[in-house]
Amino acid sequence: MDVSFLGGPGPQRGVGVVAPFDFALDRELWRWVPDEVSLHLTRTPYVPVEVSLDLARLISEHETLGDAVRTLTAVAPEVVAYACTSGSFVGGIVGERAMCEAMSRAGAVPAITTSGALLEALVELDVRRVALVTPYTVSVTRALESYVARAGVTVTGCAYMGLTRQIWKVAYREVVDMARRAAVHGRLGAADALFLSCTNLPTYDVIPQLEAELRIPVISANQVTMWAALRRLGTRAVGPYQALIDASARSGTVLPGQASGSVLPEVPNVPGVPEEKQQEGWT
């Protein structure tokens, strides 16, 4: 069969992705990627540690990241992304920048991380007040709150799930329920945006629904990672009616400065249950 008339394949641009060993949402990342871009994924080595601050530190060591990036150099990506939220905020803002520098040295290309992309997205959307949803334990959640606060953004409220494994199995219904709680029960009132943390938390299909319901931009870990990486290529992420990706979608949300609301009472933790053992809560 003569296929010469097809003329392809067309030129391919590559994004290298370093993910934690337990990352299970490759398909979700691909959904934000335009046809002319290919993702090249690699994973950090397995360690027998549950999702925690200890795990975040282990999978973000510079030597580990450098080795992972070097495995991607043969396919010549134009940018590399570290697709892990906790692993990139555990060292704070200075630590996140150092991670990017280590990856860039290893691969001789620009590098971004999920947590760095989060701060970039908050600037893009002019967000000064954000509500958070995490699947983490309270200690990991508080580390994220501290990271965001040090960037000068007020955390109005946060709902967390208390999970230490198999986060990719969380149903969309649970994500939406937690998002509503974080947005409605914020101890400091209305938020300019909502962030759904963790690259292993499924979020793609719920973002438009939540933006329409809450009337604020909703951003997620995988979304900001792909948005920032593709931005380095001079191209755009794709996605149906998402405020970060499509400026026209922002007309349906309440932009910073337009939102108003009274301070709502903080929802208490479950009495008598240690914080780390709670299945979900607020902080």
MARKOLVEX-342048 format. One record per residue: x, y, z of N, C-alpha, C, O in turn. Coordinates in steps of 0.02 Angstrom, whole numbers, plus 50000, padded with zeros to 5 digits. Example, Ala and Ser with C-alpha at 12.3 -4.5 7.8 and 13.67 -1.06 7.14 Angstrom:
2
506604971650390506154977550390506604983550390507124983450423
506424988850354506844994750357506455000250394506705005750402
END
This chain:
283
500424994050000500005000050000500445006250000500905006950041
500305010849955500685017049949500395022149998499815024249991
500805024250047500575029350094500965035850087500945040150131
501325036550032501745042450023501335048850021501585054250037
500695048250001500275054249997500135057250066499925063050070
500235053450119500085055950186500575061450207500395066050244
501195060850184501675066250197501935066650268502345071050282
501725062450313501925063150383502425057950405502725054550363
502525057350468502205061350521502475068450525503025069850501
502085072750555502295079650561502835080450614502965075750652
503135086350617503645087650668503345086750738502775088550751
503755083950782503525082650851503935086650900504545086850896
503595089950946503925093551000503815089551064503285086651074
504305089451108504265085051165504285088651232504655093551241
503895086151280503915088251349504115082151391503765077151391
504675082651425504875077351470504535078051537504505083651564
504285072751564503925072951628504245067951676504295061951661
504475070451733504705066151787504145065751838503935070751866
503895059651850503345058551896503565053951953504035050151945
503225054352010503375049652065503225042452043502845041351996
503535037652076503465030652058502745028252059502575023452024
502315031352100501615029052106501125033052064500525032452072
501385037252020500945041351977500535036851931500825032551897
499875037851929499435033351891498995036951840498565033751810
499095043451831498635047251788498965049851725498855055551704
499375045651693499685047651630499165050251580499265055251546
498615046651575498095048451526497815055451540497655059051493
497755057251603497495063951618497975069351593497745074351566
498615068451603499095073351577499015074351502499015079951477
498945068751466498895069051393498285073151370498305076051316
497765073451409497155076851387497245084351381496855087651347
497765087151412497895094351405498385095851348498535101751335
498635090751314499175091651267498925091951195498545087551174
499125097151156498915097451086499255092051044499755089151065
498985090850985499215085250944499955085450925500265080250918
500225091450917500915092050892501435090950947502035091150933
501215089851008501665089051065501605081951092501055079251099
502185078951108502195072351138502475072851209502925076751222
502195068751254502455068251322502925062351327502775056951301
503475063351361503955057951373504025057151448504345061351481
503715051951476503685051151549504205046251575504365041151544
504475048051633504895043451671504705044151744504375048951763
504905039351785504705039351856505305038851902505825036151884
505215041551962505725040952013505735033652039505235030152033
506295031452067506335024552092505845023352149505685027852188
505605017152153505145015252206505465015652275506045013552283
505105018252323505315017952393504705015652434504145017852420
504795011452484504225008752522503985013452576504005011952635
503745019352555503515024552601502835027052577502745028252517
502365027852623501705030552605501745037952591502255041152606
501225040752561501195047852547501255051752612500845051052657
501775055852616501935059452678502475064652662502715064952605
502655068652711503205073352701503865069752690504285072052652
503945063952723504555059952712504605057652640505145058052609
504055055252612504055053052542504195058952496504575058352449
503885064652510503985070452468504725072352465504975074352413
505065071852521505775073552522506185068352483506645070252447
506025062052491506405056752458506355057252382506855056352347
505755058652356505665058652283505845065352251505745066252191
506095070052291506285076452262507025078052273507235083652262
507415073052293508125074052301508445075752233508255072952182
508915080252234509205082652171509535077152130509485077052069
509865072452164510165066952128509645062652092509745060452036
509085061452127508545057552097508255061152036508145058051984
508145067652043507875071551987508365071751928508165071051870
509005072751944509505072951891509535066551852509565066651790
509525060951887509545054451853508925053551809508975051051753
508335055651835507725054851796507735059051733507545056751679
507965065251739507995069751681508485066951629508355067351569
509035064351652509535061651604509265055751565509475054551508
508795051951593508495046451555508075049051497507925045251450
507885055451498507465058251446507865061651390507585063251338
508515062751401508895066751353508935063651284508995067251235
508895056951280508955053751215508385055651168508465055451107
507795057451196507225059251154507165066851147506685069251117
507645070551175507715077651164507095081851178506855085351134
506815081551239506255086051255506495093251257507075094651270
506035097851244506205104951245506115108051314506365113551327
505765104651357505655106851426505535100651468505275095651443
505715100851532505575095351576505145097851634505235103451658
504675093651656504225095451710504245090151764504225084251749
504285092351826504235087751882503515087851905503275092751933
503155082351892502435082051903502275079151972502055073451979
502405083152023502235081252091502165087552132502615091652135
501595088352165501485094452203501865094252269502275098652282
501755089152310502075088952376502835088552370503195091652409
503085084852321503795084352311504125090852292504725091752301
503735095452264504015101852243503855107652290504125113152281
503405106652340503315111952390503635110252457503685114652501
503865104052466504115101952532504725105952553504845106752613
505115108452506505705112452521505585119952519506055123852523
504945121852514504785128952511504945132052444505125128552396
504885138552440504995142052376505725141552354505855140452295
506185142352401506895141752384507055134652360507425133752312
506775129752394506885122752374506615121252305506925117552267
506035124052289505735122952223506175125852168506265122752116
506445131652180506885134752130507525130652121507775129952065
507775128052176508385123952171508245117552132508685115152096
507645114652139507465108752101507475110252026507735106351986
507185115852007507175117751936507885118551909508035116451854
508315121651949509005122551928509365115851919509745114851872
509235111151966509545104551961509315100851899509715097651865
508665101251883508405097851824508665101051761508835097551713
508715107651759508965111151700509695109351687509895108451630
510085108851740510795106851732510845099851703511275098451661
510415095351727510455088451705510235087651632510505083351597
509755091551610509485090651543509635096151494509475095651435
509945101551518510115107251475509505110151439509545112451383
508925109951474508315112851447507945116251505508105114951563
507465120651490507075123751545506705118451585506505113251558
506615119751649506275115051693505755118551736505855124251757
505205115151748504685117751792504465112251839504595106351828
504125114351894503825109451940503095111151948502865116651931
502715106551976502005107751986501885113552033501465117852020
502255113852089502145119252137502375125952110502065131152125
502905126052071503105132252038502585134451988502435140451982
502295129651952501775131151903501145133851938500795138051911
501005131251998500445133752037500515141152050500055145052038
501095143352075501195150452089501155154552025500905160152025
501415151851970501385155251905500655156151884500465161351857
500245151051895499535151451876499165156451920498725160051895
499325156751984499005161552028499155168752006498715173052010
499765169951983499945176551957499555177851893499285183351883
499535172951849499175173751785498445175651796498165179751759
498135172751847497425173951861497315179651911496755181251930
497865182751933497835188351981497495186152046497065189752072
497685180352070497365177452130497765179552192498375178552196
497415182452240497725184352304497445180352362497735180252416
496885176952350496565172952402496355166352371495985166252321
496575160752399496445154352368496195149252420496425149252477
495725145152399495505139452439495855133152412495985132652352
495995128452456496375122552437495985116152451495625115652501
496065111252407495825104452419496425099852410496775100152360
496545095552460497095090752454496855083752474496385083052512
497185078652447497035071852469497475069852528497425064252552
497915074452550498445072752597498205072352670497625073552686
498685070452713498605070952785498665078352804498845082452763
498515079852867498525086852888499225089752886499305095652869
499745085852902500425088552902500655090652832500965095852823
500495086452782500675088152713500255094152689500505098552654
499625094252708499185099752689499445106352718499445111452683
499655106252779499905112452810500545114852776500675120852773
500955110152752501555112152715501365115752651501705120552632
500835113452618500605116952558500335123852576500485128752541
499945124352630499695130852651500265135752664500235141552644
500785133352697501365137552711501715139852648501925145552642
501785135252600502105136852536501735142452500502035147252476
501075141752496500665146752462500685153452500500735158752469
500645153152566500655159252606501315163052598501315169252595
501875159452593502525162752585502585166152517503005170452508
502165164152471502145167452405501705173652407501625177052356
501425175152466501015181252473500285180252457499915185152447
500055173952453499355172452438499015170052502499265165552536
498435172952518498065170952577497675164552564497315164052514
497745159752609497355153452605496715154552645496745155152707
496145154952611495515156452645495225150352680494855151052729
495395144452657495145138252688495415132352650495635132852593
495395126552683495685120652652495315114352676495195113552736
495145109952630494855103452646495355098052626495635098352571
495455093152670495935087852655495615081052668495135080452706
495885075952634495585069252635495935064352681495645059252699
496555065652701496915061252747497165054852716497245049952751
497285054652650497495048552616498255047752615498615052752613
498485041652617499195040252614499385035452558499965033652550
498885033252519499025028652463498435028652414497885030652432
498565026452353498065025352301497605031452291496995030752287
497895037152289497515043352281497155043552213496625046652207
497445040352163497135040452096496455037052094496095037852045
496275033452146495625030052148495065034352176494495032152179
495225040452197494705045052223494215046652167494415048452112
493565046052181493055047252131492945054752121493065058752166
492715056552062492565063652048492075066452099492125072252119
491595062352121491085064752169491415067252233491215072252261
491935063552255492275065652316492675072052306492695076352350
492975072752247493345078852232492875084852233493035090052262
492295084152202491805089652200491555091352270491495097152288
491405086252311491165087452379491685091352419491515096152454
492315089352415492835092752452492935099852426493075104452466
492875100852361492945107452333492405112152359492545117952376
491805109652362491255113752389491385115652462491265121352482
491635110852501491765112152571492305117452579492245122052620
492835116852540493385121652545493165128652526493365133552558
492745129052474492525135652450492005138752496492005144852506
491575134652525491015137252565491215138352638490985143152669
491635133952664491805134252735492475137552749492775136452802
492715141552702493345144852713493325149352775492865153352783
493815148552818493805152352881493935159752871493785163752915
494205161552812494345168652799493915171452743494105176252710
493345168452731492875171152683492995168952612493255163552600
492795173052564492795171252494493505170752465493955174452485
493595166052419494225165052384494185167652313493645167852284
494755169552285494785171552214494825165552168494635165952110
495065159852195495145153852154495185147852200495265148552261
495115141852171495165135552208495705131352175495735130752114
496145128452216496675124052191496565116952215496495115752275
496555112152168496495105052183497195102052179497475101252124
497475100352237498175098252239498265090852226497795086952232
498875089052208499125082152197499015079952125498455079852100
499565078252092499525075952023499205069052017499025066851962
499125065552073498795058952071498045059452086497715054352092
497785065552093497075066552107496715067952041496885072852008
496225063952020495875065151957495475071651959495095072852007
495565075851909495235082451910494975084951843494555089451841
495215082151788495095085251722494365086851709494205092451689
493925082151719493225083051699492815087151748492265089451730
493065088251808492665092051857492815099451857492435103351886
493345101551824493535108651826492995113151797492795117951830
492735111851736492215116251710491585116351754491285121651763
491395110651781490805110251824490895114551886490445118351904
491465113951918491585117851979491645125251965491415129352004
491955127051908491995134251892491305137151880491165142851901
490865133351847490185135851835489795136451900489405141151909
489905131851946489535131852009489805136952059489415140652090
490465137252066490775141652116490905148652091490985153252130
490915149452025491025155851992491705158952010491775165052015
492195154652018492895156752025493315151951984493105146351971
493915154051963494355149451928494535143451972494655144252032
494545137651942494735131451976495335128651939495305127451878
495885127751974496495125151943496705118851980496565117952039
497045114451944497255108151974497995106951961498295110251918
498275102151998498995100851993499205098851923499685101651896
498855094051893499045091951825498925097351774499305098151727
498385101151784498235106551737498785111851737499025113751683
498985114251796499495119551797500165116951773500555120751743
500315110551784500945107751761500975107751685501475109951656
500455105351653500445105251580500405112351551500735113751501
500015116651582499955123551559500635127051559500825130251511
501005126251614501645129651620502165126651573502565130251543
502175119951567502665116651523502545118651450503015120351414
501915118451429501755120251359501865127651346502025129651290
501775131651397501925138751391502655139951373502825144451335
503095135751401503815136451385503955134851312504445137151284
503515130851282503595129251211503285134551166503345134151105
502945139451195502605144451155501945142051127501685144851079
501675136751157501025134151135500555133851195500755135551251
499935131751184499435132051236499165125151252499105120851208
499005124151316498645118151336497945118251307497675123651292
497635112551301496955112151276496505109551332496725105651375
495875111651331495415109351383494755113051375494745118951358
494195109651388493545112751379493365117751434493285115851492
493325123851416493055129151459493385129051529493055128151579
494035130151529494405130651592494735137551594495075139551547
494625141151649494815148251652495565149351642495765154151610
495985144951668496705145851660496915145251587497365148851565
496595140851550496795139351482496445143751431496735145651380
495815145251443495405148951396495175155551427494755155551472
495445161051403495275167551431494535169051427494265172551469
494195166351375493485167651368493085164351424492535166651440
493365159051454493025155651509493025159851572492625158651617
493475164551576493525168651636492935173451644492815176051698
492575174651590492005179151593491445176151635491015179851659
491445169551645490925166451684491095165651757490695163151797
491705167851775491925167351844491955174151876491955179251841
491975174351942492045180651978492785182051985493145178352019
493025187351953493735188951955493925192052022493485194652057
494565191752040494785194852102494555202052108494595205952060
494315203852166494065210652176493315211052168492995215752194
493005206252132492285206252123491935202152176491365203552194
492295197152203491975192752252491905196252319492335200252338
491375194952353491285197652420490925192452462490565188252435
491015192752527490685187952569490915188652641491465191052653
490495186652687490665187152757491125181452777491165176352742
491485182252831491915177052856491495171552886491075172752929
491595165452862491205159752885491575156252941492185156352943
491215153052987491555149653042491955143653017491765140252970
492525142553050492935136853032492595130453055492335130053110
492595125353011492295118953029492785115353075493365114553057
492565113153134493035110153182493255103253161492925099853122
493845101253187494075094353177493635089653218493305091753266
493635083353200493235078453235493505077753306494095076053313
493105078853359493365078553426493605071653445493305066553429
494175071553482494435065253508494815061053458495045055653475
494875063453395495235059553344495865063253325495815069053304
496455060253331497075063553311497025065953240496735062553197
497325071753226497255074753159497505070153104497195069653051
498065066753116498355062553063497925056553047498015053452995
497445054753092497035048853082496365050553051495975046053035
496215056953043495575058853015495565057252941496055058252906
494995054852917494925053452846494855059852806495075060152748
494565064852835494525071252800494425076752853494255075252910
494515082852832494435088252880494585094952849494635095552788
494655099852890494795106652869495385109252908495495107352966
495755113652876496305116852911496405123852886496855127352909
END
